[in-house]
């Protein structure tokens, strides 16, 4: 477990949108997306809880595209894993990945704050 502190640092490091790194003028657009993320993630968690797999599949597919579009490929990666979990009916995997989205959200919010105008 020598690497545990290093891993913790990576998991809590602010995550800045790749779009903002390349085009800072898109700050307001990215900020609006980040403001919507908590509600989107909460909706996904509720859909998981009530086992509404069809609606969850639609929403996660949308999130997969949005993540990359706003400069957060990490969101797209997790969404892709959730989408695969839905196809394979791996509901425990989905729950773990939803928690990863929550962790990413924390890092994304820190990253956005670090580049705030």
N, C-alpha and C positions, 0 to 999 in steps of 0.2 A: 504494500500500500504506500510505497514511497511517493508515487505520483499523485496521490489523492489531493494534496493541496493545489498542485498544478492544474489538475482536472477541475477542481472547484473554481479556480480563478478563471479558467476558460468558460465555464458554464455561467459565470456571473459577470463576465466582461460585457461592457456595452456593445450593442450590435447596431452599426450604422448602415443605413440603406446604401447599397451599391449605386443606386440611382442618384442619391444625394451627393455621393462622393464625386460622381461624374458630372452632375448637373445640379448644383445647389439651388438654382432658381425653382426647382420643383418642391421645395420645402413644404409649402402649404398643401400641396396635393398629397405628399407622403404623410404629412401630419394628420390630414383628414382620414387617410386609410388607417393609420395607427390608432386614431381615436375610435374607429369602428371595430378594431380587432377584439377588444374585451367582450363586446356583445356577440360577435361572430363565434368566438371560442365558447362562450357560455351557451349559445344556441346549440353548438355541436355537442357539448356535454349533456344538455337536456335531451337531445335526440338520441344519444347513446343510452341514457338512462331509461328512456321509454321504448328503446329498441326500434326506432323509426329509421330503419336502414336505408330505405329508398330516398327519403328526404335528406338524410345525412350524406348519402352518396352524391347527391346533386350539389349540396353546399360545399362538401370537401373538394369536389372537382372545381368548383368556382374559386375556392380559396387557393387551390394549387396554381391556377393561372394568375390570380391576383398577387400572390407572394412574389413570384418572379418579376411580374410587371412593375411592382413598386420597389424592386431592388433587394428583396429578401428571399434568395433562393433556398435558404434554410427552411422557410415556411413551406415552400413547394416540395422540398424533400420529405418533410414530415407528412404533408398532405398526401403525397404519393404513397407513402407507407400505409397511411390510414385507408386510402382507396383500395390498396391491395388487400389489406386486412378485411375490408368489407366484402370484397369479392370472394375471399377464402373463409369468411365467417369466423375470423379470429378476433373475437370480441375483447379478450383480455389484452391482446396486442394493441387494439384500438385505444383502450383506456390508458395504456402506458404512453402512447403517442399523443393523446390529448393532453396529458400532463407535460409532455415535452413542449407542446404549443404554449402552455401557460408559462413555462420557463423561458421560452423564446420571447414571449410577450414582455416579460420583465426586462430582458436584455434589450429588446427593441425600444421600449420606452426610455430606458437609460441612454441608449444611443441617440435617440431623437433629442432628448434633453441636452446632450453634450454638443449638439450642433445647432441648438435653437438660436433663432435670430434675436 
